[in-house]
């Protein structure tokens, strides 16, 4: 009789081990799926990083070119700044322009000048006659 009791226990243990093995296989399958998903996700991230790196590299090159252009312009301004007018020279020019400004200056016509000259002549002649 002890032999008959052993086989059911042995079968139960085998069934239990089979059940555990299937559970482990299912868990391993899920882990493999997760790993596959993670690998795909990592590959996608690597692709995105490469794309972003290319974009940033292009932008850096553009910035370098713009900086070179700006430096060239600065050098051109430095060279041409030697021809700029100094402040005191500018003030002198402004003074001359103010002096010769027709809107601020008083002008007389030709006729007025001739009349004034005649008046001066007459006054000179009168003074000569009195002397």
C-alpha positions in Angstrom: 0.0 0.0 0.0 2.7 2.5 0.6 3.5 2.2 -3.1 0.1 3.4 -4.1 0.3 6.5 -1.9 3.6 7.5 -3.4 2.6 7.7 -7.0 -0.2 10.2 -6.4 2.2 12.4 -4.3 4.9 12.0 -7.0 2.3 12.9 -9.7 1.1 15.9 -7.6 4.7 17.1 -7.2 5.3 16.7 -11.0 2.1 18.6 -11.7 3.1 21.3 -9.3 6.5 21.5 -10.9 4.9 21.7 -14.3 2.6 24.4 -13.2 5.5 26.4 -11.7 7.6 25.8 -14.8 4.7 27.2 -17.0 4.4 30.2 -14.7 8.1 30.8 -14.9 7.9 30.4 -18.7 5.0 33.0 -18.8 7.0 35.4 -16.7 10.1 34.9 -18.8 8.0 35.5 -22.0 6.7 38.8 -20.4 10.2 39.8 -19.4 11.4 39.0 -23.0 8.5 41.2 -24.4 9.5 44.0 -22.1 13.1 43.7 -23.0 12.2 43.7 -26.7 10.0 46.8 -26.2 12.8 48.5 -24.2 15.3 47.7 -26.9 13.0 49.2 -29.5 12.5 52.2 -27.3 16.2 52.6 -26.8 16.8 52.4 -30.5 14.2 55.0 -31.1 15.8 57.3 -28.5 19.2 56.7 -30.1 17.7 57.7 -33.5 16.1 60.8 -32.0 19.4 61.7 -30.2 21.3 61.4 -33.5 18.7 63.6 -35.3 18.9 66.2 -32.5 22.7 66.1 -32.6 22.7 66.7 -36.3 20.3 69.6 -35.9 22.4 71.1 -33.1 25.6 70.6 -35.1 24.0 72.5 -38.0 22.9 75.3 -35.7 26.3 75.6 -34.2 27.9 75.8 -37.7 25.3 78.5 -38.6 26.2 80.4 -35.4 29.9 80.2 -36.1 29.3 81.5 -39.6 27.2 84.4 -38.3 29.8 85.2 -35.7 32.5 85.2 -38.4 30.4 87.6 -40.4 29.8 89.9 -37.4 33.5 89.9 -36.6 34.2 90.9 -40.2 31.7 93.7 -39.9 33.2 94.9 -36.7 36.7 94.9 -38.3 35.3 96.9 -41.2 33.7 99.4 -38.8 37.0 99.7 -36.9 38.9 100.5 -40.1 36.3 103.0 -41.2 36.2 104.6 -37.7 39.5 106.2 -38.5 37.6 108.4 -41.0 34.9 109.4 -38.5 34.7 113.0 -37.3 35.8 113.7 -33.7 33.4 115.5 -31.4 35.2 118.8 -31.3 35.5 118.7 -35.2 31.8 118.0 -35.4 31.0 121.0 -33.1 33.1 123.3 -35.3 31.3 122.1 -38.4 28.0 122.7 -36.6 29.1 126.2 -35.7 29.9 127.0 -39.3 26.6 125.6 -40.5 24.8 127.7 -37.9 26.6 130.8 -39.1 25.8 130.2 -42.7 22.3 129.0 -42.1 19.9 131.0 -44.4 17.0 130.5 -42.0 18.8 132.1 -39.1 20.9 134.7 -40.9 19.7 138.1 -42.0 20.0 138.8 -45.7 19.4 141.9 -47.7 18.4 142.3 -51.3 20.6 143.9 -54.0 18.5 147.0 -54.0 18.7 147.4 -50.3 22.5 147.1 -50.5 22.7 149.7 -53.3 20.5 152.1 -51.3 22.7 151.5 -48.2 25.8 152.2 -50.2 24.4 155.4 -51.5 23.5 156.5 -48.0 27.0 155.8 -46.8 28.4 157.7 -49.8 26.2 160.7 -49.0 27.2 160.7 -45.4 30.9 160.5 -46.3 30.5 163.4 -48.7 28.7 165.4 -46.2 31.4 164.9 -43.7 34.0 165.8 -46.2 32.2 169.0 -47.0 31.9 170.0 -43.4 35.6 169.6 -42.8 
